[in-house]
């Protein structure tokens, strides 16, 4: 009952969406063009944290750059739309239709980004004061030097850095402090959306936790929405409201974080979970996902994850699965004595009652048999799935 209540709180309505992307497709040009993002659609709601997780190379960062129109050649957005819906009301803003001057005014004032390379995102030969001032004046030339100074000090204090550091240079700061400065700059113009592309990846776990607490504390104060991108699925389950799992340039599963954390539907999501230790549960062997992601220069027939999936059966290699509401699920359980053995057991969640769950998998309606349902403790080993 508690689970159903939590799900109801995340039901989407048209007026609470701040960023809407539909069928975003990004291609890297060359002799053999690579389609790195393929028909991705997402909604970001006001005040929420949307987590995007997946292996390296799955298209997370490319999607982030597409949403902010920061793609650089040879990357090109060859399809799709991105709309920003202002909190003040009015017509949605089509980011694809903005000219260079309009786009310059839009970025950082409406949507900003914290980049992945914390150690390299700041200019090493320019003081922090100059970098803050350049940013303010680029977006609001009417600001005086005193106003720039005051706002810069406020931002540094907000992320836990003394304002005296404004006279310093990036090379005088630790990695965690540089990342905090990057976050401060992203919040400088009070945007409604902040995209964070693995902002804590290069930092140790203690500093990561401190920065995350600061980020979410500031979000509570200012009320902006966050798209948080990382490969660390357990961390995203803890901090995000909803999750989108990416694989081979596509979203393969999306749902409220608590549901994916408790009982993922897609075998790839299961694999990500099994690859990370559970810091709060019982000790269990870690099992990586076998194989490698597909080469996106070539057309993918069927499910892109099928060659690596222990549950794959004939249709997986022939028919591309679409994101649909799962009617049931399989759940991967790795046998400690035989890591290659994957078992199926009944799902612990009634997915018929879940409106927001979407999964791109032909197994989504693979309900257990009546015999299996009557023996919850019994797990039946399988090497494939038979369909009538």
N, C-alpha and C positions, 0 to 999 in steps of 0.2 A: 504494500500500500504506500509506503514511503517512497518507493522507487517511482511509482506512477505520479505522485505529487511533484517530484523533482522534474520529471519529464514535462508535465503540464506547464511548468514555469518557463520552459524554453520554446513553447509553441510560437512559431513566427507569425507576425502580422505584417501587412504591407507597409504600415506607417513607421515601424521600428527599425527598418533597414537603413543603414547609412552608406553602405557600399555594395553595389550589385554587379557581379561579373557573369556574363553568359557566353558559353562556348569559346572561351579564350584559347587560341591556338598560336603557338610561337614556333618559328622555324629558324634554324641556323643554316645560312646559305653556304654554298660550296659546290664542288663537283657532285657530291651526293648529299643533298640537303637533309638535315636532321630535324625532325619534328619533336622538339623537346617538351612541349606542353600541348596536350591534345584535348580540345573541347571541354575545358574545365569551367564549371559554373559554381559560384559560391555567393552567399549572402552574408554580410557582416552586419550585426545588429548594434544598436546604440548601447554603449557601455559594456559590451561583452568582450570576452577573450576567445578568439577562434584560433585553435592550435592546428598547425599543419605539420605532419610528421611523415617521415619516409627515409629510405636509404640515401646516401650521397648519390647525386646524379639523377634523382627521380623527378626533378623539375621544380622543386620548391622555390629556390632563389630566382629562377627564370620567371616563374609566375609572379613573384613579388615585384620584380623589375617591370613586368608587363603591366601590372596594376597601377604603377606609378609612372608609366611611360619613360622609364629610365633605360630601356634596352639600347644596347649599342651594336652597330654592325659587327659581325654578319647576322645578328639576331634581328628578326622582324616579326611583328605580330601580324599574322596573315589571316586571322579570323576572330570574330567575337566582338563583344562590346563591354565597356566598363563605365558604370554610372555612379556618380556621387549624389546622394540625396541630402541637401542641406538641412540642418536642424531648424533653421529659420523658416522652412517651408519653401514653396516655389517649385519650379520645374527641375527635374534631375539634370545634373551637369554631365554631358557626354564627354569623357576624357579624350576620346579618339577625335573629337571635333575641335578641340582647343588648339589655337595657334601658338607659336613659340612664346609670344609675350603673355598671353592668357595662361599658358601652362606654367610659366615662371612665377606668376602671381598666385597660381593655385597651389603649387607644391609648397610644402612646409606650413602654409597657412590653413590648409584643409587636410592634406595627407602628408605625413612625413615618414622617414625611414631611418632606422638604426641599422647600420651596415654590419656585416659579419666580421670584417677584419678590424678588430678593436685596436690592434697595434699599429695599423697603417691608415686609419681613417682620418687622422688629423695631419695638418701640414707641419712638418718637423722644423721648419725654419721661420715660422711666423708665430708670434705670441698668441696665447688664447684670447687675450683682449682683442687683438686685430681680427682673429677669425670670427669671434662673436659679432664684432662691429660690422665686418663685411657682410655677414649673413643678414643682420638687421637692415642695413642700408640697401641691400639688394632687393628686399621686399617692401621696405618702407623708407624711402629716401628722406622723408620729412623728420625722421627721428634725429634728435640732437645727440651730441657726444655724451652729455650727462645722462640722458635717457637710456642710451645703449649701455653705459657703464652700470647704471642702477639695475637694469633688467638682467645683465650678464651676471652680476653678483647674486641676484635673487635665484637665478637658475643653478649656479654652482652650489649655493647653500641648500637648494632643494634636493640635490642628489648627493649631499653629504660631503662636499668639498669646500674648504674655506675660501672665502672670496679673495684672499691674498694671492691665491694661485693664478689669478687672472693675468698676472704679469709674467707667468712662467711659460715654458715651451713644452710640447708634447713629450720630448725625450726625457724630461725631468719627472714625468709621471709614471706610476706603475701601470700594468695592463688594466687592472680594475679601475683605476682612476681615469684612464683614457676612455674606457667604456662608459663611465659615468658622464664624462664630458660629452661623448657622442649622444647619450640619452638626453642630456640637458639641451643640446642644440636641436635635437628632434622635437623637443617640447617648447622651443623658444617662442613660436608664434601661436601657441595654443591650438594645435590642430584637433580635429574631431576623430581622426584615424591615425594610428601609429603602427607601422609595419616593422617588426623586429626580426631580422634575419640572423638567427643563431647568435644573439648578442652576448652569450656567456660561454661559447664553445671553447675558447682558448684560455679560460680562467680556471683556477682550482675550485673545488666544490664549495669551500667555505666562502670565497669571494662571490661565487655564483649565487649562493643563497642570499647573501647580503644584498646583492644588486637586484635580485628578483623581488625581495621584500620591499625594496625602495620603489621599484617600478610599479608594483601593484598598490602600494600605499599612495603613490602620486596619482595613480588612476582613480582611486577612490575620491581623492580631492578634486580632480579636474574633470572626471567623467568621460574621458575619451575611450574609444574602442581600440582593441589591439588585435592584430594578426601576428601570432607568435610562431615562428618557423624554427624547427629543430629536428634532429634525428632521435632525440631522447624522449621516447614515448611515455615511460613512467612519469617523467617530470611534467609532461603536458597534461596527463590525466589529473595530476594534482592541482595544476594552476589554471586550466582553461575551462570554459563553459561548454564549448563544443569542439569536436575534433574532426579533421578531414585527413584521411590517410592517402598519400600519393604513392603511386608506383608507375614507372615507365611513362611519366608525363600525364597520368590520369588520376582522378580521385576514384579509389576503389571502395572506400567505405567512409561514411560520415554519420555522426550521431552525437548526442550529448556525451560528454566525457565520462560520466559515471557509468554509462551503459557499456561503452567500449572497454573501459577499464575492468569491468566485472565479467563481461562475456562477449568478446569480439566475434563477429560473424565471418569475416573474410580470412582465409588461411594466411594471407600475407600479414595481416594485423596480428594474428596469433603468433606468427614467426617473429615479429618485432618484439612482442611481449616475452617470448621464450628466450630471446637473445639478451635480455636485461635482467639483472638480479632483482628479486623482490626484497626490499630492505625491511619490510614489516612482516612478511609471511614466513613460512617454513623454508628451510634450505632445500634447494632443488637444483639438478644439473642444468646448466645453460646449454642450449642447442641453437646453433646458428642456422640461417636459411641456406640450404645448399644451392650451388649454381651461381649464376650471375644474371643481372638484368639484361633484357634484350637489346640488341643494337638498333637504335631508333632511326638509323638511316634506311632501314628496310621496312616494308609493310609487314605488320603483325597480323597473323591470321588467328582468329579465336581469341582466347584470353591471354594477355601478355604474361601472366604469372604461371600459366599452365605447365611450362617446362620445369618449374621449380616446386610445383605443388604436389604434395603427397595424396591429395584428394582428387586429382584430375581424372576425368573420365572422357569418353569420346567427344561429346559436344564441346568440351573446354578447348579442344584443339581446332575446332571448326567454326564456332559461333562466338562473336564478340559479345560479352555480357554487358548489359546496361544497368545503371544504378536504379534499383527498385527496392521497395520495402520488403525486408526479409520475412518470409512466412514461417521459417524455422531455421535451425542452424546445425552445423557440425562444430564440435569443439575439439581441438587437437590436444591430446594428452600424450606426452612422451614417456615411454616406458624406460625406467632407469637402467634396466639390464640390456635393453636393446633400443638405442636411440633412433634407429631407422624405422621402428614400429610406431605407427600413428593409429590412435583409436578414436572411435566416435562414441559420444555419449549425449544424452538429451541436453538441450539448452536449459539454462536456469532462468531464462527470461521469456515471458510470453510476448513474442514480437508482434503478434496480431494487435496488441494494444499500444504499440510504439509508432507514433506518427512520423517522427523525424529520422528514423533510422533508414539509411540507404546503403545498399551494398551491391557491388558489381561482381556477382559470383553465381554460377549456375547451381551451386549447392545450397542457395539460400532457402529452398523449399525441401531440403533433404530431411524430412521429419523422421525421428526414430520409430521403429515398429512398436506395436502394442506390447509385444513381449519385452522389448527393451524398456518401455515406459513403466512396466510393472515390476521391474527389477532395477531400481535406480543405482544400486551399488555395482551392478554387473556391467562391465565394459567389453564390448565385442570388437576384437581386432579385425581390421579390414585392410585390404590392399587396393581397393577401388570401390566404386559405387555403381551398383546396378540400377538401371531404370527400366520400368515396364513400358 
